[in-house]
Amino acid sequence: SQQGEEDPQALSIQEGENATMNCSYKTSINNLQWYRQNSGRGLVHLILIRSNEREKHSGRLRVTLDTSKKSSSLLITASRAADTASYFCAPSFLGNEKLTFGTGTRLTIIP
Amino acid sequence: DTEVTQTPKHLVMGMTNKKSLKCEQHMGHRAMYWYKQKAKKPPELMFVYSYEKLSINESVPSRFSPECPNSSLLNLHLHALQPEDSALYLCASSRVQASSGNTIYFGEGSWLTVV
């Protein structure tokens, strides 16, 4: 099915460390978005990277995209307790009007 | 704070009840969505409305009936649900349908419990 697969499923790190999570997909994309979800809440858009872009930054977030490997990564630098959440990638596949979410990474920041 | 408002936040209903979930946005968005999310799973797309017309139905059982009365409102009518339908129901909107890279804005969700 057309869905991103995220790795790792869960990640626990100490506050101040960097967190990296990865998203892989199987078919060509228009763009890829990352969203955050705090426990039991709605999703919040973090960043969008288009298929012709390789890297994008927003504050402490850095997203990379490698279309040849069909993968993207999200790096959160200098993590804070408030970064504790689930993170989902959402690839937008060519010819597909739907936006579907990857399996998600549950990130826990230990104070 | 989200600009997509969902009511109610929590709903408990029996299997014979009829209830509705409501969603409202005033951002002028012309695409609206319903997603269903079970615990520790990603949101799953149920319905997409584009310019007030049903654009995508992801083979959702007929006990879920969406309605888009106008460009700001989206309802999900519920009837004869099963306990396995208990989940977080998320409403979302975007400027136009999301495939071209439009950001989707989510509401905080409605927690549904079917008893």
gemmi code that builds the backbone of each chain (N, CA, C; Angstrom):
import gemmi

chains = {
    "A": [
        ("SER", (0.852, -1.191, 0.000), (0.000, 0.000, 0.000), (0.887, 1.240, 0.000)),
        ("GLN", (0.317, 2.386, -0.392), (1.105, 3.588, -0.424), (1.084, 4.233, 0.945)),
        ("GLN", (2.125, 4.018, 1.672), (2.225, 4.560, 3.014), (3.692, 4.654, 3.364)),
        ("GLY", (4.036, 5.662, 4.151), (5.396, 5.722, 4.630), (5.593, 4.761, 5.783)),
        ("GLU", (6.806, 4.271, 5.911), (7.140, 3.400, 7.048), (8.213, 4.107, 7.842)),
        ("GLU", (7.992, 4.254, 9.139), (8.934, 5.015, 9.945), (9.774, 4.119, 10.827)),
        ("ASP", (10.920, 4.615, 11.114), (11.904, 3.866, 11.872), (12.722, 4.875, 12.688)),
        ("PRO", (12.934, 4.671, 14.013), (12.406, 3.547, 14.784), (10.929, 3.751, 15.133)),
        ("GLN", (10.295, 2.729, 15.644), (8.909, 2.874, 16.105), (8.856, 3.703, 17.380)),
        ("ALA", (9.899, 3.579, 18.217), (9.949, 4.325, 19.463), (11.387, 4.726, 19.726)),
        ("LEU", (11.556, 5.886, 20.348), (12.883, 6.435, 20.604), (12.844, 7.204, 21.910)),
        ("SER", (13.776, 6.889, 22.814), (13.901, 7.626, 24.074), (15.301, 8.195, 24.162)),
        ("ILE", (15.386, 9.499, 24.407), (16.693, 10.141, 24.516), (16.679, 11.122, 25.677)),
        ("GLN", (17.869, 11.527, 26.098), (17.989, 12.522, 27.154), (17.749, 13.921, 26.578)),
        ("GLU", (17.188, 14.746, 27.410), (16.985, 16.146, 27.014), (18.322, 16.757, 26.605)),
        ("GLY", (18.276, 17.514, 25.512), (19.496, 18.142, 25.013), (20.151, 17.371, 23.879)),
        ("GLU", (19.863, 16.069, 23.796), (20.411, 15.277, 22.699), (19.613, 15.520, 21.424)),
        ("ASN", (20.171, 15.053, 20.323), (19.478, 15.156, 19.041), (18.679, 13.883, 18.785)),
        ("ALA", (17.545, 14.028, 18.117), (16.691, 12.879, 17.782), (16.556, 12.796, 16.275)),
        ("THR", (16.749, 11.610, 15.751), (16.603, 11.396, 14.315), (15.602, 10.281, 14.067)),
        ("MET", (14.659, 10.555, 13.177), (13.720, 9.520, 12.777), (13.633, 9.491, 11.259)),
        ("ASN", (13.352, 8.313, 10.738), (13.428, 8.090, 9.305), (12.099, 7.611, 8.740)),
        ("CYS", (11.894, 7.938, 7.483), (10.670, 7.546, 6.775), (11.069, 6.981, 5.430)),
        ("SER", (10.588, 5.792, 5.119), (10.842, 5.215, 3.796), (9.515, 4.983, 3.091)),
        ("TYR", (9.569, 5.035, 1.770), (8.353, 4.861, 0.977), (8.722, 4.127, -0.295)),
        ("LYS", (7.704, 3.709, -1.061), (8.006, 2.775, -2.154), (7.808, 3.352, -3.551)),
        ("THR", (6.969, 4.360, -3.726), (6.739, 4.899, -5.065), (7.012, 6.399, -5.082)),
        ("SER", (7.082, 6.972, -6.272), (7.493, 8.369, -6.427), (6.521, 9.327, -5.767)),
        ("ILE", (7.071, 10.422, -5.275), (6.273, 11.393, -4.532), (6.330, 12.782, -5.158)),
        ("ASN", (5.285, 13.577, -4.827), (5.296, 15.007, -5.150), (6.058, 15.761, -4.068)),
        ("ASN", (5.768, 15.380, -2.834), (6.365, 16.050, -1.692), (6.166, 15.151, -0.476)),
        ("LEU", (6.744, 15.552, 0.624), (6.614, 14.771, 1.854), (6.488, 15.748, 3.011)),
        ("GLN", (5.534, 15.473, 3.877), (5.317, 16.342, 5.032), (5.596, 15.572, 6.310)),
        ("TRP", (5.947, 16.303, 7.341), (6.091, 15.741, 8.679), (5.109, 16.434, 9.611)),
        ("TYR", (4.485, 15.613, 10.469), (3.526, 16.109, 11.448), (3.900, 15.592, 12.831)),
        ("ARG", (3.508, 16.343, 13.858), (3.684, 15.939, 15.250), (2.321, 15.791, 15.902)),
        ("GLN", (2.202, 14.810, 16.785), (0.968, 14.618, 17.538), (1.302, 14.392, 18.998)),
        ("ASN", (0.866, 15.331, 19.829), (0.951, 15.121, 21.264), (-0.144, 14.127, 21.659)),
        ("SER", (0.093, 13.425, 22.744), (-0.774, 12.313, 23.124), (-2.249, 12.694, 23.117)),
        ("GLY", (-3.029, 11.990, 22.304), (-4.468, 12.180, 22.292), (-4.945, 13.485, 21.711)),
        ("ARG", (-4.064, 14.210, 21.009), (-4.447, 15.506, 20.442), (-4.435, 15.420, 18.920)),
        ("GLY", (-4.758, 16.555, 18.296), (-4.679, 16.612, 16.845), (-3.245, 16.685, 16.357)),
        ("LEU", (-3.072, 16.523, 15.036), (-1.740, 16.593, 14.459), (-1.397, 18.032, 14.095)),
        ("VAL", (-0.122, 18.341, 14.208), (0.367, 19.678, 13.883), (1.400, 19.556, 12.775)),
        ("HIS", (1.224, 20.348, 11.724), (2.156, 20.326, 10.603), (3.491, 20.917, 11.038)),
        ("LEU", (4.587, 20.241, 10.686), (5.923, 20.730, 11.027), (6.633, 21.314, 9.819)),
        ("ILE", (6.690, 20.563, 8.741), (7.527, 20.985, 7.613), (7.133, 20.185, 6.373)),
        ("LEU", (7.269, 20.808, 5.221), (7.025, 20.147, 3.940), (8.278, 20.254, 3.100)),
        ("ILE", (8.656, 19.162, 2.471), (9.792, 19.182, 1.557), (9.326, 18.644, 0.211)),
        ("ARG", (9.659, 19.392, -0.850), (9.208, 18.997, -2.181), (10.201, 18.013, -2.795)),
        ("SER", (9.759, 17.322, -3.814), (10.584, 16.250, -4.378), (11.868, 16.768, -5.011)),
        ("ASN", (11.913, 18.068, -5.359), (13.137, 18.618, -5.958), (14.041, 19.282, -4.916)),
        ("GLU", (13.687, 19.141, -3.643), (14.503, 19.687, -2.561), (15.228, 18.557, -1.849)),
        ("ARG", (16.386, 18.863, -1.297), (17.175, 17.834, -0.607), (17.202, 18.055, 0.897)),
        ("GLU", (17.052, 19.312, 1.302), (17.147, 19.603, 2.732), (16.332, 20.846, 3.030)),
        ("LYS", (15.726, 20.842, 4.222), (14.969, 22.010, 4.640), (15.098, 22.165, 6.151)),
        ("HIS", (15.113, 23.425, 6.607), (15.266, 23.707, 8.024), (14.094, 24.540, 8.518)),
        ("SER", (13.732, 24.295, 9.766), (12.758, 25.155, 10.429), (13.068, 25.129, 11.912)),
        ("GLY", (13.679, 26.200, 12.399), (14.064, 26.240, 13.815), (15.020, 25.104, 14.153)),
        ("ARG", (14.642, 24.269, 15.115), (15.484, 23.135, 15.519), (15.229, 21.888, 14.667)),
        ("LEU", (14.413, 22.012, 13.645), (14.087, 20.873, 12.793), (14.893, 20.933, 11.499)),
        ("ARG", (15.379, 19.755, 11.105), (16.047, 19.643, 9.811), (15.498, 18.389, 9.127)),
        ("VAL", (15.001, 18.573, 7.919), (14.462, 17.464, 7.154), (15.312, 17.270, 5.915)),
        ("THR", (15.625, 16.009, 5.624), (16.316, 15.687, 4.383), (15.447, 14.746, 3.560)),
        ("LEU", (15.670, 14.770, 2.275), (14.932, 13.906, 1.353), (15.908, 13.345, 0.335)),
        ("ASP", (15.900, 12.034, 0.196), (16.719, 11.359, -0.807), (15.767, 10.557, -1.693)),
        ("THR", (15.403, 11.124, -2.836), (14.412, 10.463, -3.693), (14.978, 9.210, -4.351)),
        ("SER", (16.294, 9.147, -4.483), (16.877, 7.931, -5.084), (16.749, 6.751, -4.128)),
        ("LYS", (16.804, 7.036, -2.829), (16.645, 5.980, -1.826), (15.218, 5.899, -1.314)),
        ("LYS", (14.377, 6.826, -1.788), (12.986, 6.878, -1.338), (12.932, 6.926, 0.196)),
        ("SER", (13.616, 7.916, 0.727), (13.628, 8.053, 2.178), (13.774, 9.505, 2.577)),
        ("SER", (13.295, 9.789, 3.781), (13.409, 11.116, 4.363), (13.771, 10.944, 5.833)),
        ("SER", (14.442, 11.937, 6.374), (14.731, 11.900, 7.803), (14.361, 13.228, 8.427)),
        ("LEU", (13.951, 13.163, 9.686), (13.650, 14.344, 10.494), (14.616, 14.363, 11.665)),
        ("LEU", (15.368, 15.446, 11.780), (16.306, 15.633, 12.885), (15.791, 16.750, 13.766)),
        ("ILE", (15.672, 16.468, 15.049), (15.343, 17.491, 16.041), (16.593, 17.706, 16.873)),
        ("THR", (17.131, 18.914, 16.839), (18.355, 19.191, 17.590), (18.025, 19.744, 18.972)),
        ("ALA", (18.949, 19.543, 19.908), (18.815, 20.081, 21.268), (17.413, 19.822, 21.820)),
        ("SER", (17.058, 18.558, 21.929), (15.680, 18.186, 22.266), (15.259, 18.738, 23.628)),
        ("ARG", (13.951, 18.952, 23.746), (13.341, 19.453, 24.978), (12.232, 18.505, 25.401)),
        ("ALA", (11.864, 18.546, 26.662), (10.794, 17.679, 27.152), (9.510, 17.872, 26.335)),
        ("ALA", (9.281, 19.103, 25.887), (8.065, 19.402, 25.119), (8.061, 18.749, 23.735)),
        ("ASP", (9.191, 18.213, 23.310), (9.245, 17.516, 22.020), (8.681, 16.101, 22.119)),
        ("THR", (8.409, 15.641, 23.344), (7.815, 14.320, 23.525), (6.480, 14.258, 22.787)),
        ("ALA", (6.387, 13.357, 21.816), (5.204, 13.281, 20.959), (5.395, 12.125, 19.983)),
        ("SER", (4.378, 11.876, 19.167), (4.525, 10.969, 18.027), (4.744, 11.806, 16.780)),
        ("TYR", (5.623, 11.330, 15.918), (5.952, 12.046, 14.693), (5.588, 11.157, 13.502)),
        ("PHE", (4.885, 11.754, 12.550), (4.420, 11.020, 11.379), (4.928, 11.688, 10.112)),
        ("CYS", (5.388, 10.851, 9.188), (5.652, 11.377, 7.855), (4.404, 11.157, 7.006)),
        ("ALA", (4.246, 11.980, 5.995), (3.070, 11.885, 5.117), (3.533, 12.153, 3.695)),
        ("PRO", (3.916, 11.098, 2.985), (4.313, 11.278, 1.590), (3.085, 11.522, 0.719)),
        ("SER", (3.221, 12.427, -0.223), (2.161, 12.664, -1.203), (2.594, 12.004, -2.498)),
        ("PHE", (1.926, 10.902, -2.844), (2.372, 10.075, -3.961), (1.842, 10.606, -5.289)),
        ("LEU", (2.652, 10.478, -6.323), (2.261, 10.902, -7.664), (0.989, 10.186, -8.089)),
        ("GLY", (0.040, 10.965, -8.603), (-1.194, 10.368, -9.104), (-2.169, 9.947, -8.032)),
        ("ASN", (-1.887, 10.303, -6.792), (-2.749, 9.903, -5.694), (-3.204, 11.148, -4.962)),
        ("GLU", (-4.521, 11.361, -4.934), (-5.044, 12.575, -4.322), (-5.055, 12.513, -2.798)),
        ("LYS", (-4.760, 11.343, -2.232), (-4.889, 11.188, -0.785), (-3.574, 11.520, -0.086)),
        ("LEU", (-3.687, 11.963, 1.148), (-2.505, 12.128, 2.000), (-2.634, 11.104, 3.114)),
        ("THR", (-1.736, 10.157, 3.148), (-1.782, 9.125, 4.180), (-0.523, 9.230, 5.041)),
        ("PHE", (-0.656, 8.756, 6.243), (0.388, 8.938, 7.246), (1.183, 7.654, 7.450)),
        ("GLY", (2.470, 7.861, 7.718), (3.332, 6.737, 8.020), (2.985, 6.124, 9.364)),
        ("THR", (3.722, 5.101, 9.696), (3.440, 4.321, 10.904), (3.783, 5.066, 12.190)),
        ("GLY", (4.624, 6.074, 12.106), (4.888, 6.938, 13.248), (6.063, 6.507, 14.097)),
        ("THR", (6.715, 7.494, 14.697), (7.771, 7.273, 15.697), (7.330, 7.944, 16.981)),
        ("ARG", (7.307, 7.164, 18.070), (6.973, 7.759, 19.387), (8.273, 8.195, 20.052)),
        ("LEU", (8.418, 9.484, 20.217), (9.629, 10.071, 20.793), (9.375, 10.462, 22.240)),
        ("THR", (10.246, 10.004, 23.120), (10.181, 10.387, 24.533), (11.478, 11.083, 24.894)),
        ("ILE", (11.366, 12.296, 25.425), (12.529, 13.047, 25.880), (12.577, 12.930, 27.396)),
        ("ILE", (13.674, 12.424, 27.906), (13.825, 12.200, 29.349), (14.493, 13.431, 29.961)),
        ("PRO", (13.814, 14.100, 30.912), (14.393, 15.331, 31.486), (15.677, 15.051, 32.265)),
    ],
    "B": [
        ("ASP", (-2.761, 26.720, 18.973), (-4.210, 26.524, 18.935), (-4.666, 26.211, 17.510)),
        ("THR", (-5.545, 25.207, 17.401), (-6.013, 24.827, 16.094), (-7.138, 25.747, 15.659)),
        ("GLU", (-7.245, 25.947, 14.328), (-8.347, 26.737, 13.806), (-9.445, 25.846, 13.277)),
        ("VAL", (-9.344, 24.561, 13.516), (-10.394, 23.609, 13.178), (-11.008, 23.168, 14.504)),
        ("THR", (-12.285, 23.380, 14.628), (-12.969, 23.134, 15.896), (-13.854, 21.906, 15.776)),
        ("GLN", (-13.683, 20.971, 16.701), (-14.487, 19.759, 16.689), (-15.310, 19.668, 17.956)),
        ("THR", (-16.557, 19.248, 17.798), (-17.426, 18.984, 18.942), (-18.200, 17.699, 18.716)),
        ("PRO", (-18.505, 16.959, 19.782), (-17.995, 17.155, 21.132), (-16.563, 16.636, 21.265)),
        ("LYS", (-15.901, 16.936, 22.340), (-14.557, 16.402, 22.585), (-14.625, 14.921, 22.977)),
        ("HIS", (-15.670, 14.568, 23.702), (-15.858, 13.183, 24.124), (-17.310, 12.792, 23.872)),
        ("LEU", (-17.520, 11.568, 23.419), (-18.874, 11.069, 23.169), (-18.914, 9.588, 23.521)),
        ("VAL", (-19.886, 9.244, 24.355), (-20.147, 7.839, 24.661), (-21.515, 7.524, 24.100)),
        ("MET", (-21.619, 6.488, 23.301), (-22.908, 6.152, 22.705), (-23.128, 4.655, 22.698)),
        ("GLY", (-24.392, 4.276, 22.787), (-24.760, 2.882, 22.689), (-24.833, 2.454, 21.237)),
        ("MET", (-24.867, 1.165, 21.034), (-24.845, 0.625, 19.671), (-26.119, 0.934, 18.905)),
        ("THR", (-27.191, 1.308, 19.589), (-28.431, 1.628, 18.876), (-28.645, 3.131, 18.731)),
        ("ASN", (-27.730, 3.905, 19.282), (-27.902, 5.370, 19.246), (-27.601, 5.940, 17.875)),
        ("LYS", (-28.108, 7.158, 17.662), (-27.706, 7.984, 16.511), (-27.114, 9.256, 17.074)),
        ("LYS", (-25.908, 9.566, 16.653), (-25.230, 10.780, 17.114), (-24.468, 11.382, 15.951)),
        ("SER", (-23.957, 12.596, 16.159), (-23.165, 13.251, 15.113), (-21.933, 13.902, 15.698)),
        ("LEU", (-20.861, 13.873, 14.947), (-19.661, 14.655, 15.252), (-19.667, 15.866, 14.316)),
        ("LYS", (-19.228, 17.001, 14.879), (-19.265, 18.236, 14.086), (-17.877, 18.843, 13.995)),
        ("CYS", (-17.648, 19.516, 12.888), (-16.356, 20.139, 12.616), (-16.594, 21.453, 11.900)),
        ("GLU", (-15.812, 22.466, 12.279), (-15.985, 23.783, 11.685), (-14.627, 24.430, 11.458)),
        ("GLN", (-14.476, 25.084, 10.335), (-13.264, 25.867, 10.077), (-13.657, 27.150, 9.365)),
        ("HIS", (-12.930, 28.226, 9.662), (-13.209, 29.525, 9.050), (-11.960, 30.072, 8.382)),
        ("MET", (-11.172, 29.179, 7.795), (-9.959, 29.591, 7.110), (-10.181, 29.716, 5.610)),
        ("GLY", (-11.429, 29.474, 5.152), (-11.709, 29.540, 3.721), (-11.206, 28.321, 2.964)),
        ("HIS", (-10.923, 27.260, 3.703), (-10.442, 26.040, 3.058), (-11.567, 25.340, 2.309)),
        ("ARG", (-11.218, 24.725, 1.167), (-12.244, 24.077, 0.360), (-12.133, 22.562, 0.374)),
        ("ALA", (-11.188, 22.029, 1.131), (-11.083, 20.577, 1.302), (-11.195, 20.270, 2.786)),
        ("MET", (-12.015, 19.280, 3.112), (-12.183, 18.866, 4.508), (-12.151, 17.348, 4.585)),
        ("TYR", (-11.676, 16.864, 5.713), (-11.357, 15.447, 5.847), (-11.869, 14.890, 7.176)),
        ("TRP", (-12.199, 13.604, 7.153), (-12.367, 12.837, 8.381), (-11.322, 11.726, 8.395)),
        ("TYR", (-10.627, 11.635, 9.542), (-9.690, 10.551, 9.796), (-10.130, 9.828, 11.066)),
        ("LYS", (-9.817, 8.539, 11.123), (-10.057, 7.726, 12.317), (-8.707, 7.269, 12.834)),
        ("GLN", (-8.508, 7.347, 14.149), (-7.231, 6.934, 14.711), (-7.448, 6.051, 15.922)),
        ("LYS", (-6.911, 4.850, 15.854), (-6.898, 3.940, 17.002), (-5.584, 4.151, 17.761)),
        ("ALA", (-5.593, 3.669, 19.000), (-4.440, 3.894, 19.879), (-3.147, 3.363, 19.255)),
        ("LYS", (-2.116, 4.187, 19.304), (-0.771, 3.844, 18.845), (-0.711, 3.506, 17.356)),
        ("LYS", (-1.667, 3.999, 16.600), (-1.686, 3.802, 15.143), (-1.727, 5.159, 14.455)),
        ("PRO", (-1.358, 5.227, 13.188), (-1.481, 6.492, 12.472), (-2.939, 6.777, 12.129)),
        ("PRO", (-3.263, 8.034, 11.874), (-4.629, 8.339, 11.417), (-4.907, 7.650, 10.084)),
        ("GLU", (-6.129, 7.145, 9.932), (-6.545, 6.512, 8.677), (-7.606, 7.371, 8.006)),
        ("LEU", (-7.407, 7.664, 6.760), (-8.347, 8.497, 6.030), (-9.683, 7.779, 5.879)),
        ("MET", (-10.777, 8.537, 6.139), (-12.118, 7.984, 5.929), (-12.774, 8.648, 4.722)),
        ("PHE", (-12.887, 9.970, 4.779), (-13.598, 10.722, 3.740), (-12.837, 12.010, 3.422)),
        ("VAL", (-12.983, 12.429, 2.162), (-12.497, 13.740, 1.747), (-13.625, 14.454, 1.022)),
        ("TYR", (-13.846, 15.713, 1.403), (-14.746, 16.590, 0.673), (-13.915, 17.668, 0.004)),
        ("SER", (-14.217, 17.886, -1.271), (-13.553, 18.944, -2.026), (-14.635, 19.829, -2.624)),
        ("TYR", (-14.601, 21.113, -2.289), (-15.646, 22.054, -2.738), (-17.041, 21.505, -2.435)),
        ("GLU", (-17.203, 21.039, -1.220), (-18.457, 20.551, -0.660), (-18.984, 19.277, -1.308)),
        ("LYS", (-18.185, 18.660, -2.144), (-18.610, 17.402, -2.753), (-17.725, 16.265, -2.249)),
        ("LEU", (-18.332, 15.110, -2.013), (-17.562, 13.965, -1.555), (-16.594, 13.527, -2.650)),
        ("SER", (-15.336, 13.575, -2.340), (-14.285, 13.287, -3.303), (-13.715, 11.880, -3.110)),
        ("ILE", (-13.542, 11.507, -1.869), (-12.958, 10.197, -1.564), (-13.738, 9.568, -0.414)),
        ("ASN", (-14.118, 8.329, -0.585), (-14.697, 7.495, 0.473), (-13.842, 6.250, 0.518)),
        ("GLU", (-13.129, 6.070, 1.608), (-12.207, 4.948, 1.708), (-12.926, 3.664, 2.135)),
        ("SER", (-13.983, 3.343, 1.405), (-14.741, 2.106, 1.680), (-15.162, 2.017, 3.140)),
        ("VAL", (-15.649, 3.139, 3.632), (-16.079, 3.207, 5.026), (-17.483, 2.615, 5.149)),
        ("PRO", (-17.744, 1.808, 6.200), (-19.087, 1.229, 6.370), (-20.157, 2.304, 6.425)),
        ("SER", (-21.352, 1.949, 5.958), (-22.427, 2.935, 5.833), (-22.956, 3.412, 7.181)),
        ("ARG", (-22.552, 2.778, 8.267), (-22.961, 3.289, 9.583), (-22.290, 4.637, 9.890)),
        ("PHE", (-21.296, 5.005, 9.092), (-20.689, 6.334, 9.139), (-21.182, 7.101, 7.916)),
        ("SER", (-21.812, 8.241, 8.145), (-22.383, 9.000, 7.033), (-21.902, 10.440, 7.103)),
        ("PRO", (-21.045, 10.863, 6.176), (-20.555, 12.235, 6.222), (-21.528, 13.193, 5.550)),
        ("GLU", (-21.393, 14.451, 5.954), (-22.225, 15.502, 5.356), (-21.438, 16.797, 5.375)),
        ("CYS", (-21.509, 17.533, 4.293), (-20.822, 18.832, 4.229), (-21.865, 19.889, 3.869)),
        ("PRO", (-22.537, 20.491, 4.874), (-23.634, 21.434, 4.593), (-23.179, 22.704, 3.881)),
        ("ASN", (-21.964, 23.145, 4.188), (-21.397, 24.295, 3.488), (-19.875, 24.232, 3.593)),
        ("SER", (-19.213, 25.225, 3.055), (-17.751, 25.147, 2.955), (-17.051, 25.211, 4.300)),
        ("SER", (-17.765, 25.597, 5.364), (-17.137, 25.721, 6.684), (-17.434, 24.549, 7.603)),
        ("LEU", (-18.428, 23.757, 7.267), (-18.919, 22.737, 8.195), (-18.772, 21.339, 7.616)),
        ("LEU", (-18.457, 20.407, 8.504), (-18.383, 19.000, 8.125), (-18.937, 18.193, 9.282)),
        ("ASN", (-19.862, 17.322, 8.985), (-20.449, 16.468, 10.006), (-20.141, 15.007, 9.716)),
        ("LEU", (-20.171, 14.219, 10.764), (-20.079, 12.765, 10.611), (-21.212, 12.163, 11.432)),
        ("HIS", (-22.197, 11.627, 10.737), (-23.354, 11.038, 11.392), (-23.062, 9.571, 11.685)),
        ("LEU", (-23.422, 9.194, 12.910), (-23.083, 7.864, 13.412), (-24.352, 7.112, 13.765)),
        ("HIS", (-24.457, 5.873, 13.315), (-25.660, 5.089, 13.600), (-25.306, 3.611, 13.624)),
        ("ALA", (-25.782, 2.930, 14.650), (-25.578, 1.478, 14.772), (-24.106, 1.114, 14.763)),
        ("LEU", (-23.336, 1.855, 15.540), (-21.899, 1.588, 15.591), (-21.603, 0.356, 16.437)),
        ("GLN", (-20.396, -0.145, 16.267), (-19.909, -1.303, 16.993), (-18.832, -0.859, 17.986)),
        ("PRO", (-18.595, -1.633, 19.026), (-17.534, -1.255, 19.988), (-16.176, -1.044, 19.318)),
        ("GLU", (-15.881, -1.769, 18.242), (-14.582, -1.599, 17.578), (-14.466, -0.269, 16.840)),
        ("ASP", (-15.578, 0.464, 16.744), (-15.532, 1.800, 16.149), (-15.042, 2.852, 17.136)),
        ("SER", (-14.861, 2.461, 18.374), (-14.331, 3.390, 19.373), (-12.933, 3.830, 18.954)),
        ("ALA", (-12.733, 5.133, 18.916), (-11.470, 5.673, 18.399), (-11.483, 7.186, 18.568)),
        ("LEU", (-10.373, 7.806, 18.179), (-10.295, 9.260, 18.064), (-10.635, 9.631, 16.625)),
        ("TYR", (-11.623, 10.496, 16.439), (-12.020, 10.917, 15.094), (-11.515, 12.341, 14.885)),
        ("LEU", (-10.702, 12.478, 13.866), (-10.040, 13.741, 13.593), (-10.622, 14.375, 12.336)),
        ("CYS", (-10.968, 15.632, 12.464), (-11.386, 16.419, 11.317), (-10.202, 17.280, 10.895)),
        ("ALA", (-10.104, 17.551, 9.619), (-9.005, 18.375, 9.126), (-9.463, 19.154, 7.901)),
        ("SER", (-8.697, 20.185, 7.571), (-9.009, 20.958, 6.371), (-7.711, 21.417, 5.721)),
        ("SER", (-7.811, 21.732, 4.429), (-6.678, 22.321, 3.717), (-7.228, 23.244, 2.645)),
        ("ARG", (-6.355, 24.112, 2.145), (-6.814, 25.129, 1.180), (-7.529, 24.473, 0.010)),
        ("VAL", (-6.869, 23.498, -0.577), (-7.512, 22.616, -1.550), (-7.037, 21.213, -1.214)),
        ("GLN", (-7.477, 20.236, -1.981), (-7.149, 18.853, -1.640), (-5.635, 18.673, -1.578)),
        ("ALA", (-5.194, 17.829, -0.672), (-3.836, 17.874, -0.145), (-2.729, 17.373, -1.050)),
        ("SER", (-3.016, 16.742, -2.151), (-1.959, 16.050, -2.881), (-0.896, 17.001, -3.411)),
        ("SER", (-1.244, 18.278, -3.630), (-0.270, 19.179, -4.240), (0.578, 19.902, -3.200)),
        ("GLY", (0.556, 19.420, -1.984), (1.457, 19.995, -0.987), (0.823, 21.010, -0.079)),
        ("ASN", (-0.491, 21.032, -0.033), (-1.153, 21.928, 0.906), (-1.081, 21.360, 2.316)),
        ("THR", (-0.792, 22.235, 3.251), (-0.769, 21.821, 4.652), (-2.167, 21.442, 5.100)),
        ("ILE", (-2.269, 20.371, 5.838), (-3.546, 19.972, 6.429), (-3.563, 20.445, 7.875)),
        ("TYR", (-4.636, 21.092, 8.262), (-4.818, 21.592, 9.620), (-5.831, 20.687, 10.316)),
        ("PHE", (-5.429, 20.188, 11.481), (-6.266, 19.246, 12.200), (-6.962, 19.901, 13.383)),
        ("GLY", (-8.152, 19.398, 13.681), (-8.795, 19.692, 14.941), (-8.208, 18.823, 16.037)),
        ("GLU", (-8.682, 19.043, 17.268), (-8.170, 18.292, 18.407), (-8.800, 16.906, 18.524)),
        ("GLY", (-9.809, 16.655, 17.728), (-10.385, 15.323, 17.711), (-11.573, 15.155, 18.626)),
        ("SER", (-12.373, 14.157, 18.318), (-13.492, 13.732, 19.158), (-13.242, 12.285, 19.562)),
        ("TRP", (-13.191, 12.082, 20.886), (-12.998, 10.721, 21.397), (-14.359, 10.044, 21.449)),
        ("LEU", (-14.480, 8.959, 20.706), (-15.748, 8.233, 20.651), (-15.591, 6.885, 21.334)),
        ("THR", (-16.519, 6.607, 22.244), (-16.576, 5.297, 22.881), (-17.944, 4.702, 22.601)),
        ("VAL", (-17.969, 3.504, 22.044), (-19.220, 2.810, 21.747), (-19.380, 1.671, 22.756)),
        ("VAL", (-20.498, 1.714, 23.481), (-20.707, 0.706, 24.534), (-21.893, -0.200, 24.166)),
    ],
}
model = gemmi.Model(1)
for chain_id, residues in chains.items():
    chain = gemmi.Chain(chain_id)
    for i, (resn, *xyz) in enumerate(residues, 1):
        res = gemmi.Residue()
        res.name, res.seqid = resn, gemmi.SeqId(i, " ")
        for name, pos in zip(("N", "CA", "C"), xyz):
            atom = gemmi.Atom()
            atom.name, atom.element = name, gemmi.Element(name[0])
            atom.pos, atom.b_iso = gemmi.Position(*pos), 0.0
            res.add_atom(atom)
        chain.add_residue(res)
    model.add_chain(chain)
structure = gemmi.Structure()
structure.add_model(model)
structure.setup_entities()
